[in-house]
């Protein structure tokens, strides 16, 4: 009789463990692709932005920087991990002068750059026009710097 009274406690404990795992699934994804058309002797920087305000302020959600000595000669594979579901823009540039920022002139960037899924307006890229949805992992966010 003693063992029978412990069975409900064991079942409740198993249920609590299961519900703890079931309610906290990993809901993050990876987003990546290939970048081409860069000079292999200069660093490439890639940033992921999660809102229009962050994009305007240049405050990325995630960043990657590939130093010139770590670049393959013609195609760079990049991957952002643990990306939460939502809307994003990915922007990349090549840091030609090594100052760790994208330099701009009167008519826009003066260093090679590109936005994944570009949809530029007259006054440059807008978050609302260039954003894409992350609701699963993406392995084909490919683009060429220009």
ROSE-4610 file (N, C-alpha, C; in Angstrom, 1 decimal, always signed):
// ROSE-4610
residu = [X/X/X/X/X/X/X/X/X/X/X/X/X/X/X/X/X/X/X/X/X/X/X/X/X/X/X/X/X/X/X/X/X/X/X/X/X/X/X/X/X/X/X/X/X/X/X/X/X/X/X/X/X/X/X/X/X/X/X/X/X/X/X/X/X/X/X/X/X/X/X/X/X/X/X/X/X/X/X/X/X/X/X/X/X/X/X/X/X/X/X/X/X/X/X/X/X/X/X/X/X/X/X/X/X/X/X/X/X/X/X/X/X/X/X/X/X/X/X/X/X/X/X/X/X/X/X/X/X/X/X/X/X/X/X/X/X/X/X/X/X/X/X/X/X/X/X/X/X/X/X/X/X/X/X/X/X/X/X/X/X/X/X/X/X/X/X/X/X/X/X/X/X/X/X/X/X/X/X/X/X/X/X/X/X/X/X/X/X/X/X/X/X/X/X/X/X/X/X/X/X/X/X/X/X/X/X/X/X/X/X/X/X/X/X/X/X/X/X/X/X/X/X/X/X/X/X/X/X/X/X/X/X/X/X/X/X/X/X/X/X/X/X/X/X/X/X/X/X/X/X/X/X/X/X/X/X/X/X/X/X/X/X/X/X/X/X/X/X/X/X/X/X/X/X/X/X/X/X/X/X/X/X/X/X/X/X/X/X/X/X/X/X/X/X/X/X/X/X/X/X/X/X/X/X/X/X/X/X/X/X/X/X/X/X/X/X/X/X/X/X/X/X/X/X/X/X/X/X/X/X/X/X/X/X/X/X/X/X/X/X/X/X/X/X/X/X/X/X/X/X/X/X/X/X/X/X/X/X/X/X/X/X/X/X/X/X/X/X/X/X/X/X/X/X/X/X/X/X/X/X/X/X/X/X/X/X/X/X/X/X/X/X/X/X/X/X/X/X/X/X/X/X/X/X/X/X/X/X/X/X/X/X/X/X/X/X/X/X/X/X/X/X/X/X/X/X/X/X/X/X/X/X/X/X/X/X/X]
num = [1/1/1/2/2/2/3/3/3/4/4/4/5/5/5/6/6/6/7/7/7/8/8/8/9/9/9/10/10/10/11/11/11/12/12/12/13/13/13/14/14/14/15/15/15/16/16/16/17/17/17/18/18/18/19/19/19/20/20/20/21/21/21/22/22/22/23/23/23/24/24/24/25/25/25/26/26/26/27/27/27/28/28/28/29/29/29/30/30/30/31/31/31/32/32/32/33/33/33/34/34/34/35/35/35/36/36/36/37/37/37/38/38/38/39/39/39/40/40/40/41/41/41/42/42/42/43/43/43/44/44/44/45/45/45/46/46/46/47/47/47/48/48/48/49/49/49/50/50/50/51/51/51/52/52/52/53/53/53/54/54/54/55/55/55/56/56/56/57/57/57/58/58/58/59/59/59/60/60/60/61/61/61/62/62/62/63/63/63/64/64/64/65/65/65/66/66/66/67/67/67/68/68/68/69/69/69/70/70/70/71/71/71/72/72/72/73/73/73/74/74/74/75/75/75/76/76/76/77/77/77/78/78/78/79/79/79/80/80/80/81/81/81/82/82/82/83/83/83/84/84/84/85/85/85/86/86/86/87/87/87/88/88/88/89/89/89/90/90/90/91/91/91/92/92/92/93/93/93/94/94/94/95/95/95/96/96/96/97/97/97/98/98/98/99/99/99/100/100/100/101/101/101/102/102/102/103/103/103/104/104/104/105/105/105/106/106/106/107/107/107/108/108/108/109/109/109/110/110/110/111/111/111/112/112/112/113/113/113/114/114/114/115/115/115/116/116/116/117/117/117/118/118/118/119/119/119/120/120/120/121/121/121/122/122/122/123/123/123/124/124/124/125/125/125/126/126/126/127/127/127/128/128/128/129/129/129/130/130/130/131/131/131/132/132/132/133/133/133/134/134/134/135/135/135/136/136/136/137/137/137/138/138/138/139/139/139/140/140/140/141/141/141/142/142/142/143/143/143/144/144/144/145/145/145/146/146/146]
x = [+0.8/+0.0/+0.9/+2.0/+2.9/+3.4/+3.6/+4.1/+3.0/+1.8/+0.6/+0.4/+0.6/+0.4/+1.5/+2.7/+3.8/+3.6/+2.8/+2.6/+2.0/+0.9/+0.4/+1.4/+2.3/+3.3/+4.3/+4.7/+5.6/+5.0/+3.7/+3.0/+3.0/+2.7/+2.6/+4.0/+5.0/+6.4/+6.8/+6.5/+6.7/+6.0/+4.7/+3.9/+4.5/+5.1/+5.7/+6.9/+7.7/+9.0/+8.6/+7.6/+7.2/+6.7/+5.9/+5.3/+6.3/+7.3/+8.4/+9.2/+9.4/+10.1/+9.1/+7.9/+7.0/+6.6/+6.7/+6.3/+7.5/+8.7/+9.9/+10.7/+10.0/+10.8/+11.7/+12.8/+13.7/+13.0/+12.7/+12.0/+12.9/+14.2/+15.1/+15.6/+16.1/+16.5/+17.8/+18.4/+19.6/+19.3/+20.0/+19.8/+21.2/+21.3/+22.6/+22.6/+23.7/+23.9/+25.3/+25.4/+26.7/+26.8/+28.0/+28.3/+29.4/+29.2/+30.3/+30.6/+31.5/+31.9/+32.6/+33.5/+34.2/+35.7/+36.5/+38.0/+38.5/+39.2/+39.6/+40.6/+41.1/+42.1/+41.6/+40.2/+39.6/+38.4/+38.2/+37.2/+35.8/+34.9/+33.5/+32.7/+31.8/+30.9/+29.5/+28.8/+27.4/+26.6/+25.4/+24.6/+23.1/+22.4/+21.0/+20.3/+19.3/+18.5/+17.0/+16.5/+15.1/+14.0/+14.3/+13.3/+13.8/+12.8/+13.1/+14.0/+13.7/+14.5/+15.9/+16.1/+17.4/+18.2/+17.5/+18.2/+18.6/+17.7/+18.1/+19.2/+19.2/+20.3/+21.6/+21.5/+22.6/+22.9/+21.9/+22.1/+21.6/+22.5/+22.1/+21.6/+20.8/+20.3/+21.5/+22.2/+23.3/+24.3/+25.6/+26.6/+27.6/+28.2/+29.4/+30.4/+31.7/+32.8/+33.8/+34.2/+35.1/+36.4/+37.4/+38.7/+39.3/+40.1/+40.7/+41.5/+42.1/+42.9/+42.0/+40.7/+39.8/+38.9/+39.0/+38.1/+38.6/+37.6/+38.0/+38.1/+38.8/+39.1/+37.9/+36.7/+35.7/+34.2/+34.0/+32.6/+32.7/+31.9/+31.9/+30.6/+30.7/+29.5/+29.3/+28.1/+27.8/+26.6/+26.5/+25.3/+25.1/+23.9/+23.5/+22.7/+23.1/+22.4/+21.6/+20.6/+19.7/+18.9/+18.4/+17.5/+16.1/+15.5/+14.1/+13.2/+12.0/+11.0/+10.7/+10.6/+10.3/+10.7/+10.7/+11.0/+12.4/+13.2/+14.6/+15.1/+16.2/+17.0/+18.4/+19.1/+20.5/+21.2/+22.3/+23.1/+24.5/+25.3/+26.7/+27.5/+28.7/+29.6/+31.1/+31.9/+33.3/+34.1/+34.8/+35.5/+36.9/+36.8/+38.0/+39.2/+38.8/+39.9/+40.2/+39.5/+39.8/+39.4/+38.5/+38.1/+36.9/+36.4/+35.3/+34.0/+33.8/+32.4/+32.2/+31.0/+30.6/+30.7/+31.6/+31.8/+30.7/+30.2/+29.2/+29.6/+29.2/+29.4/+28.1/+28.1/+26.9/+25.8/+26.2/+25.2/+25.1/+25.5/+25.4/+26.7/+26.7/+28.0/+29.1/+30.3/+31.4/+32.2/+31.8/+32.4/+31.4/+31.8/+30.9/+29.9/+28.7/+27.6/+26.5/+25.6/+24.4/+23.5/+22.2/+21.1/+20.5/+20.3/+19.6/+18.2/+17.7/+16.3/+16.2/+17.1/+17.0/+15.7/+15.2/+14.0/+14.2/+15.2/+15.6/+14.6/+14.3/+13.6/+14.5/+13.9/+14.7/+15.8/+15.4/+16.3/+17.0/+17.2/+17.9/+17.0/+17.6/+16.8/+15.9/+14.7/+13.8/+13.5/+13.4/+13.1/+11.8/+10.8/+9.5/+9.5/+10.4/+10.4/+11.4/+12.4/+13.5/+13.4/+12.5/+12.4/+12.0/+12.3/+11.9/+11.5/+10.7/+10.1/+11.0/+11.3/+12.0/+11.0/+10.6/+9.7/+10.2/+11.4/+12.1/+13.5/+14.4/+15.8/+15.8/+16.7/+16.9/+18.4/+18.6/+20.0/+20.3/+19.5/+19.7/+19.6/+20.1/+20.1/+21.4/+21.5/+22.7/+22.6/+23.8/+23.9/+25.3/+25.5/+26.8/+27.0/+28.1/+28.4/+28.6/+28.2/+28.4/+29.0]
y = [-1.2/+0.0/+1.3/+1.1/+2.3/+2.8/+1.8/+2.2/+2.8/+2.4/+3.0/+4.4/+4.9/+6.3/+7.2/+6.6/+7.4/+7.6/+6.8/+6.8/+8.2/+8.7/+10.0/+11.1/+11.1/+12.1/+12.0/+10.8/+10.6/+11.1/+10.8/+11.3/+12.8/+13.4/+14.9/+15.5/+14.9/+15.3/+15.2/+14.1/+13.9/+15.0/+15.2/+16.2/+17.6/+18.0/+19.3/+19.4/+18.4/+18.4/+18.6/+17.8/+17.9/+19.3/+19.8/+21.1/+22.2/+22.1/+23.1/+23.1/+21.9/+21.9/+22.3/+21.9/+22.2/+23.7/+24.4/+25.8/+26.7/+26.1/+26.9/+26.4/+26.2/+25.7/+26.7/+26.3/+27.2/+27.9/+29.1/+29.8/+30.8/+30.5/+31.3/+30.5/+31.3/+30.7/+31.2/+30.7/+31.2/+31.8/+32.9/+33.6/+33.8/+33.4/+33.5/+33.3/+33.5/+33.3/+33.6/+33.9/+34.2/+35.6/+36.2/+37.6/+37.4/+38.1/+38.1/+39.6/+39.7/+41.0/+41.9/+41.4/+42.2/+42.0/+42.9/+42.8/+42.0/+40.9/+40.0/+40.6/+41.8/+42.3/+43.4/+43.6/+44.6/+44.0/+44.4/+43.8/+44.0/+43.0/+43.1/+43.1/+44.0/+44.1/+43.9/+43.1/+42.8/+43.1/+43.8/+44.1/+43.8/+43.4/+43.0/+44.0/+44.6/+45.7/+45.1/+45.4/+44.9/+45.9/+47.2/+48.2/+49.4/+50.2/+51.4/+52.4/+52.5/+53.4/+52.9/+51.6/+51.1/+51.3/+51.1/+51.2/+52.7/+53.6/+55.1/+55.5/+55.0/+55.3/+54.5/+53.5/+52.5/+51.8/+51.3/+50.5/+49.1/+48.2/+46.9/+45.9/+45.0/+43.9/+42.9/+42.6/+41.7/+42.2/+41.9/+42.3/+41.2/+41.2/+40.3/+41.1/+40.8/+41.5/+40.4/+40.4/+39.5/+40.3/+40.1/+40.8/+40.4/+41.2/+41.0/+39.7/+39.3/+38.1/+36.8/+37.0/+35.9/+35.7/+36.5/+36.5/+35.5/+34.6/+33.8/+34.6/+34.2/+35.0/+35.5/+34.8/+35.2/+35.1/+34.3/+34.1/+33.9/+34.8/+34.8/+34.2/+33.2/+32.6/+33.3/+33.8/+34.5/+33.8/+33.8/+33.2/+34.0/+34.5/+35.1/+34.0/+33.7/+32.6/+33.3/+32.5/+32.9/+34.1/+34.2/+35.3/+35.0/+36.0/+35.8/+36.1/+35.5/+35.8/+37.3/+37.8/+39.2/+39.7/+41.0/+41.7/+42.3/+42.1/+42.6/+43.1/+43.8/+44.2/+43.7/+43.2/+42.9/+43.9/+44.5/+45.4/+45.0/+45.2/+44.9/+45.9/+46.1/+47.1/+46.6/+47.1/+46.7/+48.0/+47.8/+48.9/+49.1/+49.9/+50.1/+50.8/+51.7/+52.5/+52.0/+51.0/+50.4/+51.2/+52.1/+53.0/+52.4/+51.2/+50.5/+51.2/+51.9/+52.5/+52.7/+52.7/+52.9/+54.4/+54.8/+56.2/+56.6/+57.8/+58.4/+59.7/+60.0/+61.3/+62.0/+63.0/+63.8/+63.0/+62.0/+61.2/+59.8/+59.5/+58.2/+57.6/+56.3/+55.6/+55.7/+55.8/+55.9/+54.6/+53.6/+52.3/+51.3/+50.2/+49.2/+48.7/+48.6/+48.2/+47.5/+46.9/+46.3/+46.0/+46.0/+45.6/+44.3/+43.3/+42.1/+42.5/+42.0/+42.3/+43.8/+44.4/+45.9/+46.4/+47.4/+48.1/+49.6/+50.2/+51.5/+52.5/+53.6/+54.7/+55.7/+56.9/+58.0/+58.4/+58.3/+58.8/+57.7/+56.6/+55.4/+54.4/+53.4/+52.3/+52.7/+52.1/+52.4/+51.0/+51.0/+49.7/+49.1/+49.9/+49.4/+48.8/+49.2/+48.6/+47.5/+47.4/+46.4/+45.3/+45.4/+44.4/+43.0/+42.0/+40.6/+39.9/+38.9/+38.2/+37.0/+36.9/+35.7/+34.9/+33.8/+32.9/+31.4/+31.3/+30.0/+30.4/+29.4/+29.6/+29.9/+30.8/+31.3/+31.0/+30.3/+29.9/+30.6/+31.4/+31.9/+33.4/+34.1/+35.6/+36.0/+35.8/+36.0/+37.4/+38.1/+39.3/+39.7/+40.6/+41.0/+42.5/+42.8/+44.2/+45.0/+46.3/+47.1/+48.4]
z = [+0.0/+0.0/+0.0/+0.6/+0.7/-0.7/-1.7/-3.0/-3.8/-3.6/-4.4/-4.0/-2.8/-2.5/-3.1/-3.4/-4.0/-5.6/-6.2/-7.6/-8.0/-7.4/-7.8/-7.7/-6.7/-6.5/-7.7/-8.0/-9.1/-10.5/-10.7/-11.9/-11.9/-10.8/-10.7/-11.0/-10.4/-10.7/-12.2/-12.8/-14.2/-15.0/-14.7/-15.4/-15.3/-14.1/-13.9/-14.7/-14.8/-15.6/-17.1/-17.5/-18.9/-19.3/-18.4/-18.8/-18.7/-17.9/-17.8/-19.2/-19.7/-21.0/-22.2/-22.1/-23.2/-23.3/-22.2/-22.2/-22.5/-22.6/-22.9/-24.0/-25.2/-26.3/-26.9/-27.5/-28.2/-29.4/-29.3/-30.4/-31.1/-31.1/-31.9/-33.1/-34.0/-35.3/-35.7/-36.8/-37.4/-38.7/-39.1/-40.3/-40.9/-42.2/-42.8/-44.3/-44.9/-46.3/-46.7/-48.0/-48.6/-49.1/-48.9/-49.4/-50.4/-51.5/-52.6/-53.0/-53.9/-54.5/-53.4/-52.7/-51.7/-52.0/-51.4/-51.5/-50.4/-50.6/-49.6/-48.6/-48.8/-47.9/-47.0/-47.0/-46.1/-45.3/-44.1/-43.2/-43.8/-43.5/-43.8/-42.5/-42.4/-41.2/-41.7/-40.9/-41.1/-39.9/-40.1/-38.9/-39.2/-38.2/-38.3/-37.4/-38.0/-37.2/-37.1/-35.9/-35.6/-35.6/-35.9/-35.9/-36.7/-37.2/-37.9/-37.1/-35.8/-35.0/-34.8/-34.6/-34.5/-35.8/-36.9/-38.2/-38.4/-38.1/-38.2/-37.3/-36.1/-35.1/-35.3/-36.2/-36.4/-35.1/-34.5/-33.3/-33.6/-34.0/-34.5/-33.4/-33.7/-32.9/-32.7/-33.8/-33.8/-34.8/-34.6/-35.5/-35.7/-36.9/-37.2/-37.9/-37.6/-38.2/-38.6/-39.9/-40.4/-40.8/-40.0/-40.2/-41.6/-42.1/-43.4/-43.5/-42.4/-42.4/-42.3/-42.0/-41.9/-43.1/-44.1/-45.2/-46.2/-46.7/-47.8/-49.1/-50.1/-51.3/-52.1/-52.1/-53.0/-52.4/-51.5/-50.9/-49.4/-48.7/-47.3/-46.8/-45.9/-45.3/-43.9/-43.7/-42.4/-41.8/-40.5/-39.8/-38.5/-38.3/-37.1/-36.4/-35.1/-34.4/-33.3/-32.8/-31.7/-32.1/-33.3/-33.7/-33.4/-32.7/-32.2/-33.4/-33.4/-34.5/-34.6/-35.8/-36.0/-37.3/-37.5/-38.7/-38.6/-39.6/-39.6/-40.9/-40.9/-42.0/-41.8/-42.8/-42.7/-43.6/-43.1/-43.9/-43.7/-44.8/-44.8/-45.5/-45.0/-45.7/-45.6/-46.5/-46.4/-45.9/-44.8/-44.1/-44.8/-45.9/-46.7/-46.0/-45.1/-44.5/-43.1/-42.6/-41.3/-40.1/-40.2/-39.1/-38.3/-38.6/-37.9/-38.0/-39.1/-39.3/-40.8/-41.2/-42.6/-42.9/-43.7/-44.1/-45.1/-44.9/-45.8/-46.3/-47.5/-48.1/-48.4/-49.2/-49.4/-50.1/-50.9/-51.6/-51.1/-49.9/-49.3/-49.0/-48.7/-48.3/-49.4/-48.9/-49.7/-49.8/-49.0/-49.0/-49.5/-50.1/-50.6/-49.6/-49.9/-48.9/-49.7/-48.9/-49.5/-48.4/-48.7/-47.8/-48.4/-47.6/-48.0/-48.4/-49.5/-50.0/-50.2/-51.0/-51.1/-51.8/-51.4/-52.0/-51.7/-52.4/-52.1/-52.6/-51.8/-52.3/-52.8/-53.2/-53.7/-52.6/-51.4/-50.3/-49.6/-50.2/-49.6/-49.1/-48.4/-47.9/-46.7/-46.7/-45.6/-44.9/-43.6/-42.9/-43.4/-43.6/-44.0/-45.3/-46.2/-47.6/-47.7/-46.8/-46.9/-45.9/-45.0/-43.9/-44.5/-43.7/-44.0/-42.7/-42.8/-41.6/-41.3/-40.0/-39.5/-38.7/-39.2/-38.4/-38.5/-39.0/-39.1/-39.5/-39.5/-39.9/-41.4/-41.8/-43.2/-43.5/-44.6/-45.0/-46.4/-46.9/-48.3/-48.3/-47.2/-47.2/-47.9/-49.2/-50.0/-50.6/-50.7/-51.5/-51.8/-52.8/-53.2/-52.8/-52.3/-52.0/-53.3/-53.3/-54.5/-54.1]
